[in-house]
Amino acid sequence: MRIIADLQLHSKYSRAVSQKMILPEIGKWAMIKRIDLMATGDWTHPLWYREIINNLVEKSPGLFSLKEKIEATDGVSQGVNQPMFLLSGEVSSIYSQGGKQRRIHNLIFAPSFETVDKINKALTRRGCNLMSDGRPIIGLTSINIAELVFSIDDKCLIIPAHAYTPWFSLFGSKSGFDSIEECFGEFDKNIYAVETGLSSNPAMNWRIADLDNRTIISCSDAHSGPKLGREATVFELQQLSYPAIREAIIGKSKENKIAFTIEFYPEEGKYHYTGHRLCNVRQTPQETLEKGEICPVCKKPLTVGVMHRVDKLASRSVEDLKLEKKGMYITSKTFTKRAPYVMIVPFMEIVAESIGSPVTSPKVMAEYLSLTASLGGEFTLLLKTPIEKIQQAAGERIADAVRRVRTGDIMIEPGYDGVFGVVKIWPDEQKPKEEPKKQLGLF
């Protein structure tokens, strides 16, 4: 069976997260988008963990579903499968190592409530304030965390999150490391995967020799329901269970594996290029090589972007990968065993540009919910639904937008230093000057 999974998100107990991020709401948006497996997120937080226990019931080994079924309403179609949940938390470690302050975000996947209980108690004994935030800031090193987690349950997984984000990640330019071994010490052999983050895609990761024997997963890191599935991982499994997911992530099973990942265009990520937002300075990797990493306006250090950081760590070029596109799938002729990936633009952004309204407007939301309900969910619509069928339901402009996204015929102004990139499906002169005549309203 194939399932779509989004294994990184945050609850309402994390900073800068929507107060609507509760389990029923997360489940509803999973059904709208057709995501089969979700992270619970934030199980280190005592109040959120209580909600997890009260709202979820184990349905297969290590995977859970909501006790109260989500009804078909607000864009959720009849007959859609109820989503499953995997116990996933994230911790933010801030510590000194090698004469440098480190800030690393690590995901922890656990197979059972019993394991979560033991890890939370062990973190509390080590002085971690788990009530402070859904993604708690702790003083333990990545080595400390690995030792603690794996000594409790060796079936857990630790996966470095958004691996290149400058300020808070494994390979981040501001506070990260140059290798997994440098970060995790003797436990580097237990780190089977990294998470790409919005500002990198699998091909960028394939350039780095340190990741040659590790899998790549992609997740949304969503802070609100509409952001779920910005990125996702598609698994091919014999059985839907935690052990099967774990086997697929380890990457040595023929029966359970990652089929492909669904990727946000990395240029749209807010740290893709090097720059300084206060001075409106943005540099390509080549410009950074030529001009340096100091802001030409204020003379302060620039925030080194993910693309430049990958270039520094890479042991091979993009050309060495021999990338090719088969339909929507991007593969490498050099690394034929690597799972392929597809590039998407979130459908809500497509609708917003197509009708000429802000992505947060009620018109966009109504159109989005109507079309995803009638056309089989967001991922079905973006990846599978024939363009002719989309045109019949949504009109020519939205159909053309989906076609352009599938073929990569779009323009992006790359993000930098905390500023998201801007996707343009059409040149400015082709943007709509009035609302299209055909609108499918939810109500």
Secondary structure, DSSP 4 states (H G I P E B T S, - for coil): -EEEEE--B--TTSTT--TT-SHHHHHHHHHHHT--EEE---TTSHHHHHHHHHHEEEEETTEEEESSPPPS-TTPPTTPPPPEEEEEEEEEEEEEETTEEEEEEEEEEES-HHHHHHHHHHHHHTT--TTS-SS-EE---HHHHHHHHHHH-TT-EEEESSTT-SSSSTT-TTT--SSHHHHHGGGGGG--EEE--TT--HHHHHT-GGGTTSEEE----BSSGGGTTSSEEEEE-SS-SHHHHHHHHHT--SSSEEEEEEEE-GGGSTTSBEEEGGGTEEE-HHHHHHH-SB-TTT-SBPB--HHHHHHHH-SS-HHHH-EEEETTEEEESSSTTS--EEEE--HHHHHHHHHTS-TTSHHHHHHHHHHHHHTT-HHHHHHTS-HHHHHHHH-HHHHHHHHHHHHT--EEE--BTTBPPEEESS-GGGS-SS--S------
